């Protein structure tokens, strides 16, 4: 698995941060992790900033990736199409799966 920061070297370290009752997990090579620590920022802050810069802004409503980073909410349905990478990165960082499988356990019955 490659480093989430540089995407060039193999990841050898894992940084986990608990946020919003979930865990954000990022993997780093040794060089990137050392550089992040020397910068005085946490790995989580650094990756959130990096992910916020991936998307641009929504041409329909004007919501930016930085707005999404602050609230975890998009402004309109077109935001999902225009800033897909930002949404997927946030989901992968805070959830164990990027695929929604429903709110009931498998085989669960619907109540009426």
C-alpha positions in Angstrom: 0.0 0.0 0.0 1.3 3.5 -0.9 1.7 6.5 1.3 -1.6 8.5 1.4 0.4 11.8 1.3 3.1 11.3 -1.4 1.5 8.3 -3.2 5.0 7.3 -4.2 6.6 5.2 -1.4 5.3 2.3 0.5 3.3 3.1 3.7 4.9 1.8 6.8 3.1 3.9 9.5 -0.6 4.3 10.3 -2.1 7.3 12.0 -5.6 6.9 13.5 -7.6 9.8 14.8 -11.1 9.5 16.4 -13.6 12.0 15.0 -17.4 12.1 15.0 -17.6 8.6 16.5 -15.5 7.3 13.7 -11.8 6.7 13.1 -9.9 8.6 10.4 -7.0 6.4 9.3 -4.1 7.5 7.1 -1.0 5.5 6.0 2.4 7.2 5.6 5.9 6.4 4.5 8.5 7.3 7.1 9.8 10.3 5.2 6.4 12.0 4.9 5.4 11.2 8.5 8.6 12.8 9.8 8.1 15.9 7.6 4.5 16.3 8.9 5.6 16.0 12.5 8.4 18.6 12.0 5.8 21.0 10.5 4.1 21.2 13.9 0.8 19.9 12.5 -0.9 16.7 13.1 -1.2 14.0 10.4 -5.0 14.4 10.5 -4.8 18.2 9.9 -2.3 17.8 7.1 -4.4 15.2 5.3 -7.7 17.2 5.8 -6.0 20.2 4.2 -4.6 18.1 1.3 -8.0 16.5 0.7 -9.7 19.9 0.8 -7.4 21.1 -2.0 -8.3 18.2 -4.3 -11.7 19.5 -5.4 -12.3 22.9 -6.8 -15.7 24.3 -6.3 -19.2 23.6 -7.4 -20.1 25.8 -10.4 -23.8 25.5 -9.6 -23.9 26.6 -5.9 -20.3 27.8 -5.2 -19.6 25.4 -2.4 -15.9 24.7 -2.1 -13.9 21.7 -0.9 -12.9 23.8 2.1 -16.6 24.4 3.0 -17.1 20.6 2.8 -14.1 20.0 5.0 -15.6 22.3 7.7 -19.2 21.0 7.7 -19.1 17.6 5.9 -22.1 18.9 3.9 -22.4 19.8 0.2 -24.6 22.6 -1.0 -26.4 20.8 -3.8 -26.6 17.5 -5.7 -24.1 18.7 -8.3 -21.4 19.0 -5.6 -21.2 15.2 -5.4 -20.3 15.0 -9.1 -17.9 18.0 -9.1 -16.1 17.1 -5.9 -16.3 13.3 -5.9 -12.7 12.8 -4.8 -13.2 15.0 -1.7 -16.3 13.1 -0.7 -14.8 9.6 -1.3 -11.6 10.6 0.6 -13.7 11.8 3.6 -15.8 8.7 3.6 -12.8 6.4 3.4 -11.0 8.3 6.2 -14.0 8.1 8.6 -15.7 4.8 7.7 -14.6 1.3 7.4 -16.3 0.9 4.0 -16.9 3.3 1.1 -19.9 1.3 0.0 -23.3 1.8 1.8 -24.9 -1.5 2.6 -28.1 -0.3 4.4 -29.1 0.4 7.9 -30.5 -3.0 8.8 -28.4 -6.2 9.3 -28.5 -8.8 6.6 -31.6 -10.8 6.9 -33.3 -8.2 9.1 -37.1 -7.9 8.7 -38.9 -4.7 8.0 -41.3 -3.6 10.7 -44.8 -2.5 9.7 
